[in-house]
Amino acid sequence: MKNRSLLLLVLFLFVSCTKDDNPTPYNLRTMYFPPNSGAQWETTPALELGWNQSAIQPLKEFLAKKNTRSFMILVNGRIVMEEYFNGHTAAAEWEWNSAGKTLIAATTGIAQQEGLLNISNKVSGYLGTGWTSMPLEKENLITIKHLLTMTSGIDDTKQLIIKPNLTYVADAGTRWAYGNVFQKLFNIVEEASGKEVETYFNEKLKNKIGMDGYWNFGPVFTIYHSTARSMARFGLLALNKGKWKGEQIINESFFTESTSTSQNINPSYGYLWWLNGKSKFMIPNGQTVFNGPLVLRAPADMYAAMGAADQRIYVVPGKKMVIVRMGNASNPENPNFAVSGFDNELWEKINDVIN
């Protein structure tokens, strides 16, 4: 008994001595989700995170100079930075451009978990045969997954998604090319659910996480518009692998697939998500393969929603961080459809703050 008591005393002293004298504040270690309505959203001062205070103003100046309208950083769901520039406000909406592709990817995943569709099934099973101008045997090779991964083999040079433009270039799964044919996912979800896609999206995703905004369905581009905070809400859902508070809105395994390499042609692409830290990448409007990670200055575990004119959601699991940038193109002479040199410039400034 005496020996046992002595052992317990030694263990107690060991734990006491090794305990962190400056533990991370509890509110910084727990994940926070803002209420689904109202303006309440917890914040964390950058000082509590040990960030470099002197680098914050240069970051703001850079953002303003680069035509930014809104910028947010969340850590563990709490707002650390929220800035508006060039006349923009927290209530103003802005277009996501191709960053919104991740919204329809998530909606497709929800439809699959409800048993309405299977991404391994061919597209013609939902839209009927003859939805393209390809030979039937080639059309039947295209699955929903090929639309999610940009590997349909359909000509990517034509932006207007009408049947005469949907012509054969390569067998599905053999060529990665960034194109607009992903928009057929909207039609697939409608056919599978029996509801207008915006109604289904609102019920299953938007309303569940308190987003605002709307889809603008156009003849060439279908674009989502919302406030920066709504973009941040979706980023927070993404950080938590499809879980919002206690509800698994998007199946975690599907979300993990979405943010993992989906094919070997462009390992830096998932299900309409861009992935950092891979050995090579491709970009829109070309077949060139570039060696190295997508954004050299960003964390290797980052995955991102990227849209034209530098609309961004960066999700960094290792730092429990979500970053949102909305605005006009950082370089108006070269607006880009997705990846741009702006990403590295911005991450240099962010790193000055957070490292």
JOGI-V852659 format. One record per backbone hydrogen bond with DSSP energy under -1.0 kcal/mol. NH is the residue of the N-H (numbers start at 0). CO is the residue of the C=O. E is the energy in kcal/mol with one decimal. If there is no record, write none. Layout:
# JOGI-V852659
nh=NH co=CO e=E
nh=NH co=CO e=E
This chain:
# JOGI-V852659
nh=4 co=0 e=-2.4
nh=5 co=1 e=-2.2
nh=6 co=2 e=-2.2
nh=7 co=3 e=-2.3
nh=8 co=4 e=-2.0
nh=9 co=5 e=-2.1
nh=10 co=6 e=-2.3
nh=11 co=7 e=-2.2
nh=12 co=8 e=-2.4
nh=13 co=9 e=-2.3
nh=14 co=10 e=-2.5
nh=15 co=11 e=-2.4
nh=16 co=12 e=-2.3
nh=17 co=13 e=-2.0
nh=18 co=14 e=-1.1
nh=27 co=24 e=-1.9
nh=29 co=25 e=-1.2
nh=31 co=75 e=-2.0
nh=43 co=78 e=-2.3
nh=49 co=46 e=-1.3
nh=50 co=45 e=-2.0
nh=51 co=352 e=-2.9
nh=54 co=51 e=-1.3
nh=55 co=52 e=-1.2
nh=58 co=54 e=-1.4
nh=59 co=55 e=-2.2
nh=60 co=56 e=-2.6
nh=61 co=57 e=-2.1
nh=62 co=58 e=-2.4
nh=63 co=59 e=-2.5
nh=64 co=60 e=-2.2
nh=65 co=61 e=-1.8
nh=66 co=63 e=-1.3
nh=67 co=62 e=-2.2
nh=68 co=325 e=-3.0
nh=69 co=325 e=-2.0
nh=70 co=82 e=-2.2
nh=71 co=323 e=-2.1
nh=72 co=80 e=-2.3
nh=73 co=321 e=-3.1
nh=74 co=77 e=-2.3
nh=75 co=319 e=-2.9
nh=77 co=74 e=-2.0
nh=78 co=41 e=-2.3
nh=79 co=72 e=-3.1
nh=80 co=72 e=-1.5
nh=82 co=70 e=-2.9
nh=84 co=68 e=-2.2
nh=87 co=84 e=-2.1
nh=93 co=225 e=-2.6
nh=95 co=223 e=-3.2
nh=98 co=95 e=-1.8
nh=99 co=96 e=-2.0
nh=100 co=97 e=-1.7
nh=101 co=98 e=-1.2
nh=102 co=99 e=-1.2
nh=103 co=99 e=-1.2
nh=104 co=100 e=-2.0
nh=105 co=101 e=-2.0
nh=106 co=102 e=-2.2
nh=107 co=103 e=-2.3
nh=108 co=104 e=-2.0
nh=109 co=105 e=-2.0
nh=110 co=106 e=-2.2
nh=111 co=107 e=-1.9
nh=112 co=108 e=-2.2
nh=113 co=109 e=-1.5
nh=114 co=111 e=-1.8
nh=115 co=110 e=-2.4
nh=120 co=117 e=-2.2
nh=122 co=141 e=-2.6
nh=124 co=121 e=-1.4
nh=125 co=122 e=-2.4
nh=126 co=122 e=-2.2
nh=127 co=123 e=-1.5
nh=132 co=165 e=-2.7
nh=137 co=134 e=-1.0
nh=138 co=134 e=-2.6
nh=139 co=135 e=-2.5
nh=140 co=137 e=-1.2
nh=141 co=138 e=-1.7
nh=143 co=120 e=-2.0
nh=144 co=118 e=-2.5
nh=146 co=142 e=-1.1
nh=147 co=143 e=-2.0
nh=148 co=144 e=-1.5
nh=150 co=145 e=-2.4
nh=154 co=166 e=-2.4
nh=161 co=159 e=-1.7
nh=164 co=161 e=-1.7
nh=165 co=162 e=-1.4
nh=166 co=164 e=-1.7
nh=168 co=152 e=-2.1
nh=169 co=152 e=-1.8
nh=172 co=150 e=-3.0
nh=173 co=170 e=-2.0
nh=176 co=149 e=-2.4
nh=182 co=179 e=-2.3
nh=183 co=180 e=-2.2
nh=184 co=181 e=-2.6
nh=185 co=182 e=-1.4
nh=187 co=183 e=-2.3
nh=188 co=184 e=-2.5
nh=189 co=185 e=-1.9
nh=190 co=186 e=-2.6
nh=191 co=187 e=-2.7
nh=192 co=188 e=-2.6
nh=193 co=189 e=-2.3
nh=199 co=195 e=-2.3
nh=200 co=196 e=-2.9
nh=201 co=197 e=-2.6
nh=202 co=198 e=-2.3
nh=203 co=199 e=-2.5
nh=204 co=200 e=-2.2
nh=205 co=200 e=-1.8
nh=206 co=201 e=-2.4
nh=208 co=204 e=-1.2
nh=210 co=205 e=-2.2
nh=213 co=224 e=-1.8
nh=215 co=222 e=-2.9
nh=222 co=215 e=-2.1
nh=224 co=213 e=-2.5
nh=225 co=93 e=-2.1
nh=230 co=226 e=-1.6
nh=231 co=227 e=-2.3
nh=232 co=228 e=-2.0
nh=233 co=229 e=-1.9
nh=234 co=230 e=-2.0
nh=235 co=231 e=-2.3
nh=236 co=232 e=-2.2
nh=237 co=233 e=-2.3
nh=238 co=234 e=-2.3
nh=239 co=235 e=-1.5
nh=240 co=237 e=-1.7
nh=241 co=236 e=-2.4
nh=242 co=239 e=-1.2
nh=243 co=246 e=-3.0
nh=246 co=243 e=-2.5
nh=248 co=241 e=-1.4
nh=248 co=246 e=-1.3
nh=249 co=241 e=-1.9
nh=254 co=250 e=-2.3
nh=255 co=251 e=-2.6
nh=256 co=252 e=-2.0
nh=257 co=253 e=-2.5
nh=258 co=254 e=-1.5
nh=259 co=256 e=-1.6
nh=261 co=268 e=-2.1
nh=268 co=265 e=-1.3
nh=269 co=272 e=-3.0
nh=270 co=257 e=-2.1
nh=271 co=147 e=-1.0
nh=271 co=269 e=-1.1
nh=273 co=303 e=-2.9
nh=274 co=267 e=-2.6
nh=275 co=301 e=-2.6
nh=280 co=289 e=-2.4
nh=289 co=280 e=-3.1
nh=291 co=278 e=-3.2
nh=297 co=294 e=-1.3
nh=301 co=298 e=-1.6
nh=302 co=314 e=-2.0
nh=303 co=273 e=-2.9
nh=304 co=312 e=-2.2
nh=306 co=310 e=-2.6
nh=308 co=334 e=-1.6
nh=308 co=335 e=-1.2
nh=310 co=306 e=-1.3
nh=311 co=324 e=-2.8
nh=312 co=304 e=-1.9
nh=313 co=322 e=-2.9
nh=314 co=302 e=-2.6
nh=315 co=320 e=-2.9
nh=318 co=315 e=-1.1
nh=319 co=316 e=-1.2
nh=320 co=315 e=-2.1
nh=321 co=73 e=-1.9
nh=322 co=313 e=-2.6
nh=323 co=71 e=-2.4
nh=324 co=311 e=-2.1
nh=325 co=69 e=-2.4
nh=327 co=66 e=-2.0
nh=333 co=330 e=-2.3
nh=342 co=339 e=-1.5
nh=344 co=340 e=-1.7
nh=345 co=341 e=-3.1
nh=346 co=342 e=-2.5
nh=347 co=343 e=-1.8
nh=348 co=344 e=-1.5
nh=349 co=345 e=-2.5
nh=350 co=346 e=-2.8
nh=351 co=347 e=-1.4
nh=353 co=349 e=-2.6
nh=354 co=350 e=-2.0
